[in-house]
Amino acid sequence: MFTWLTEPLQYAFMLRGLSAALLVGIVCAVVGTYIVLRGMAFFGDALAHTILPGVAVGYLFSGGDRAILFWWALGTSVLASLGIGAISKRAKIKEDTAIGVIFAGMFALGVAIISTVRSYAVDLSHFLFGDILGVSDGDLIRMAVFGGLVLLAIALFYKEFLTVSFDPVLATTLRLPVELINNAMLVLIAVTVAVALQTVGVALMVAMLVTPAATAYLLTNRLPVMMALSATFAVLASLVGLYLSYYLSIASGAAIVLTATAFFLVVFLFFRKK
């Protein structure tokens, strides 16, 4: 058993991948609690797909430099999140409709850009399905910095996010800047998506944002406990998933997501709150 546990850790790429998985898991799990509570799962999924054209254009200018691609992905996700919020408010249409419009248009633009040059398809596939074992030291630093900023923002403005999420009428009565707080939450989700992009990719992003938080939601009615449980499930899924990917030779991102899904099913069937 000891050898089974330590064998993957002798490789530097596994250590970097494990560090990235744990970091991304915690950030996604904490932000995901608000996504689950506010019914924004579709927003998280759409936002992950809207960054595709930004990544594709970034590839055009950088030739595949991961550092530059990260900044393009970050900028695209932030603009898309704020664009969704602006359209849903000013056009007086429901948020899910605005999400659908932005999601479809941006994703189609990304596919169109990729299809123009076939040689991009192989490299950009890493962003569709994740490339956690290809994480570099520079990638880890960027993940740590921006993930830390997301967690710090949630800690500093915990009460404001809590009030707006559960009782926006009370928040307005208390003269809180509701629109600004909502936009701040959208930006935090956008940053989280950019941070987690290389770990699980566009296709599996929503699972890391939603599944651990949904699992925790079945067990508690308290937000701090839900955040802690969500982070715990995400960390366990990352650890178990990476080991499964190593020994079964399957995609790391898919293994992590499948493990998180298995945790959800076990809790749903046997341990959910009354």
C-alpha positions as CSV (number, residue, x, y, z in Angstrom):
1,M,0.0,0.0,0.0
2,F,2.8,2.4,0.9
3,T,4.5,1.8,-2.5
4,W,1.2,2.2,-4.3
5,L,0.8,5.6,-2.6
6,T,4.3,6.9,-3.1
7,E,5.2,5.6,-6.6
8,P,3.4,8.4,-8.5
9,L,5.0,11.0,-6.2
10,Q,8.5,10.3,-7.5
11,Y,7.6,12.2,-10.7
12,A,7.8,16.0,-10.7
13,F,4.9,16.3,-13.2
14,M,2.6,14.3,-10.8
15,L,3.6,16.5,-7.8
16,R,2.8,19.7,-9.9
17,G,-0.4,18.1,-11.1
18,L,-1.5,17.2,-7.6
19,S,-0.7,20.6,-6.3
20,A,-2.7,22.2,-9.1
21,A,-5.6,19.8,-8.6
22,L,-5.8,20.5,-4.8
23,L,-5.6,24.3,-5.3
24,V,-8.2,24.4,-8.1
25,G,-10.4,22.0,-6.2
26,I,-10.5,24.2,-3.1
27,V,-11.1,27.5,-5.1
28,C,-13.8,25.9,-7.3
29,A,-15.5,24.3,-4.3
30,V,-15.8,27.5,-2.3
31,V,-17.0,29.6,-5.3
32,G,-19.3,26.7,-6.3
33,T,-21.3,27.0,-3.1
34,Y,-22.6,30.4,-4.3
35,I,-23.2,28.9,-7.7
36,V,-25.3,26.1,-6.3
37,L,-27.2,28.3,-3.8
38,R,-28.0,30.9,-6.5
39,G,-28.9,28.4,-9.2
40,M,-26.1,29.6,-11.5
41,A,-24.8,26.2,-12.7
42,F,-25.7,27.1,-16.3
43,F,-23.8,30.3,-15.9
44,G,-20.6,28.5,-14.9
45,D,-20.9,26.1,-17.8
46,A,-21.5,28.9,-20.3
47,L,-18.7,31.0,-19.0
48,A,-16.3,28.1,-19.4
49,H,-17.3,27.7,-23.0
50,T,-17.2,31.5,-23.8
51,I,-13.4,31.7,-23.1
52,L,-12.7,29.4,-26.1
53,P,-12.4,32.3,-28.6
54,G,-10.1,34.1,-26.3
55,V,-7.9,31.1,-26.0
56,A,-7.9,30.6,-29.7
57,V,-7.0,34.2,-30.5
58,G,-4.4,34.1,-27.8
59,Y,-2.9,31.1,-29.5
60,L,-2.7,33.0,-32.7
61,F,-0.5,35.7,-31.1
62,S,1.5,33.5,-28.7
63,G,2.1,30.3,-30.6
64,G,0.9,28.3,-27.6
65,D,2.7,30.1,-24.7
66,R,0.7,29.0,-21.6
67,A,1.3,32.2,-19.7
68,I,-0.1,34.4,-22.5
69,L,-3.0,32.0,-23.1
70,F,-4.0,32.3,-19.4
71,W,-4.2,36.1,-19.7
72,W,-6.4,35.8,-22.8
73,A,-8.6,33.3,-21.1
74,L,-8.9,35.5,-18.0
75,G,-9.7,38.6,-19.9
76,T,-12.3,36.8,-22.1
77,S,-14.0,35.2,-19.1
78,V,-14.3,38.5,-17.2
79,L,-15.7,40.4,-20.2
80,A,-18.1,37.6,-20.9
81,S,-19.4,37.5,-17.3
82,L,-19.9,41.2,-17.2
83,G,-21.5,41.2,-20.6
84,I,-24.0,38.6,-19.5
85,G,-24.9,40.7,-16.5
86,A,-25.3,43.8,-18.6
87,I,-27.4,42.2,-21.3
88,S,-29.8,40.6,-18.8
89,K,-30.3,43.9,-17.0
90,R,-30.5,46.4,-19.8
91,A,-32.4,44.2,-22.3
92,K,-34.8,43.3,-19.6
93,I,-34.6,39.6,-20.4
94,K,-34.0,36.7,-18.0
95,E,-30.5,35.9,-17.1
96,D,-30.6,32.4,-18.5
97,T,-31.6,33.9,-21.9
98,A,-28.7,36.3,-21.9
99,I,-26.4,33.4,-20.9
100,G,-27.7,31.4,-23.8
101,V,-27.1,34.2,-26.3
102,I,-23.5,34.9,-25.1
103,F,-22.7,31.2,-24.7
104,A,-23.8,30.2,-28.2
105,G,-22.2,33.2,-29.9
106,M,-18.9,33.0,-28.1
107,F,-18.5,29.2,-28.4
108,A,-19.4,29.4,-32.1
109,L,-16.8,32.1,-32.6
110,G,-14.2,29.9,-30.9
111,V,-15.0,26.9,-33.0
112,A,-14.8,29.1,-36.2
113,I,-11.4,30.4,-35.2
114,I,-10.1,26.9,-34.5
115,S,-11.5,25.5,-37.7
116,T,-9.6,28.0,-39.8
117,V,-6.2,26.6,-39.0
118,R,-6.2,22.8,-38.5
119,S,-2.9,22.7,-36.7
120,Y,-4.4,24.5,-33.7
121,A,-6.8,21.7,-33.0
122,V,-4.3,19.4,-31.2
123,D,-2.9,22.0,-28.9
124,L,-6.2,23.6,-28.1
125,S,-7.7,20.2,-27.3
126,H,-5.8,20.5,-24.0
127,F,-8.0,23.4,-23.1
128,L,-11.1,21.5,-24.0
129,F,-10.3,18.4,-21.9
130,G,-7.7,19.6,-19.5
131,D,-3.9,19.0,-19.2
132,I,-3.2,18.8,-15.5
133,L,-0.1,16.7,-15.9
134,G,1.3,19.5,-18.2
135,V,1.1,22.1,-15.5
136,S,4.4,24.1,-15.1
137,D,5.9,25.9,-12.1
138,G,4.7,29.2,-13.7
139,D,1.2,27.8,-14.1
140,L,1.2,26.8,-10.4
141,I,2.2,30.3,-9.4
142,R,-0.5,32.0,-11.4
143,M,-3.1,29.5,-10.0
144,A,-1.9,30.2,-6.5
145,V,-2.0,34.0,-6.9
146,F,-5.4,34.3,-8.5
147,G,-6.9,31.5,-6.5
148,G,-5.7,33.1,-3.4
149,L,-7.2,36.5,-4.5
150,V,-10.6,34.8,-5.1
151,L,-10.6,33.2,-1.6
152,L,-9.4,36.5,0.0
153,A,-12.3,38.4,-1.7
154,I,-14.8,35.9,-0.5
155,A,-13.5,36.1,3.1
156,L,-13.5,39.9,3.1
157,F,-16.9,40.3,1.6
158,Y,-18.5,37.2,3.1
159,K,-21.4,39.0,4.7
160,E,-22.2,41.0,1.6
161,F,-22.2,38.0,-0.6
162,L,-24.3,36.1,1.9
163,T,-27.0,38.8,2.2
164,V,-27.3,39.4,-1.6
165,S,-27.4,35.6,-2.3
166,F,-30.2,34.8,0.3
167,D,-32.2,38.1,0.6
168,P,-31.6,40.7,-2.1
169,V,-34.5,42.7,-0.8
170,L,-32.9,43.0,2.6
171,A,-29.6,43.9,0.9
172,T,-31.3,46.8,-0.9
173,T,-33.0,47.9,2.4
174,L,-29.5,47.9,4.0
175,R,-28.3,50.1,1.1
176,L,-25.8,47.6,-0.1
177,P,-24.6,48.1,-3.6
178,V,-26.4,45.0,-4.9
179,E,-25.5,45.5,-8.6
180,L,-21.8,46.0,-7.7
181,I,-21.8,42.9,-5.4
182,N,-23.5,40.8,-8.1
183,N,-20.9,41.9,-10.7
184,A,-18.1,41.1,-8.2
185,M,-19.5,37.6,-7.9
186,L,-19.6,37.2,-11.6
187,V,-15.9,38.4,-11.9
188,L,-14.9,35.9,-9.1
189,I,-16.5,33.1,-11.0
190,A,-14.8,34.2,-14.2
191,V,-11.4,34.3,-12.5
192,T,-12.0,30.8,-11.0
193,V,-12.9,29.5,-14.5
194,A,-9.6,30.9,-15.9
195,V,-7.6,29.4,-13.0
196,A,-9.2,26.0,-13.4
197,L,-9.1,25.8,-17.2
198,Q,-5.9,23.8,-17.6
199,T,-6.9,21.4,-14.8
200,V,-10.2,20.0,-16.1
201,G,-10.7,21.9,-19.3
202,V,-13.7,23.6,-20.8
203,A,-15.8,20.5,-21.2
204,L,-15.6,19.4,-17.5
205,M,-15.4,22.8,-15.8
206,V,-18.9,22.9,-14.6
207,A,-18.5,19.7,-12.7
208,M,-15.7,21.1,-10.5
209,L,-17.8,24.2,-9.8
210,V,-21.0,22.4,-9.0
211,T,-20.5,18.7,-8.0
212,P,-18.6,19.2,-4.7
213,A,-20.8,22.0,-3.6
214,A,-24.0,20.1,-4.5
215,T,-22.6,17.1,-2.5
216,A,-22.1,19.4,0.5
217,Y,-25.5,21.0,0.1
218,L,-27.1,17.5,0.7
219,L,-25.4,17.4,4.1
220,T,-25.9,20.8,5.8
221,N,-28.0,23.9,5.9
222,R,-25.1,26.2,7.1
223,L,-23.0,28.0,4.5
224,P,-19.6,27.9,6.3
225,V,-20.1,24.2,6.8
226,M,-21.1,23.8,3.2
227,M,-18.0,25.5,2.1
228,A,-15.8,23.4,4.3
229,L,-17.4,20.1,3.2
230,S,-17.4,21.2,-0.5
231,A,-13.6,21.9,-0.3
232,T,-13.1,18.5,1.4
233,F,-14.9,16.6,-1.3
234,A,-13.0,18.5,-4.0
235,V,-9.7,17.7,-2.4
236,L,-10.6,14.0,-2.0
237,A,-11.8,13.8,-5.5
238,S,-8.6,15.4,-6.8
239,L,-6.4,13.0,-4.8
240,V,-8.3,9.9,-5.7
241,G,-8.9,11.0,-9.3
242,L,-5.2,11.6,-10.0
243,Y,-4.2,8.2,-8.6
244,L,-6.9,6.5,-10.7
245,S,-5.6,8.3,-13.8
246,Y,-2.1,7.2,-13.1
247,Y,-2.8,3.5,-12.5
248,L,-5.7,3.1,-15.0
249,S,-4.1,5.3,-17.7
250,I,-7.2,7.5,-18.2
251,A,-7.5,11.3,-18.6
252,S,-6.8,13.0,-15.3
253,G,-9.6,15.6,-15.5
254,A,-12.2,13.0,-16.3
255,A,-11.0,10.8,-13.4
256,I,-11.3,13.7,-11.0
257,V,-14.8,14.6,-12.2
258,L,-16.0,10.9,-12.1
259,T,-14.7,10.6,-8.5
260,A,-16.5,13.8,-7.5
261,T,-19.7,12.4,-9.1
262,A,-19.3,9.1,-7.3
263,F,-19.1,11.0,-4.0
264,F,-22.3,12.9,-4.8
265,L,-24.1,9.6,-5.6
266,V,-23.0,8.0,-2.4
267,V,-24.1,11.0,-0.3
268,F,-27.4,11.3,-2.3
269,L,-28.2,7.6,-1.7
270,F,-27.1,7.1,1.9
271,F,-26.2,10.2,3.8
272,R,-28.3,13.3,2.7
273,K,-29.9,15.5,5.4
274,K,-33.5,15.0,6.3
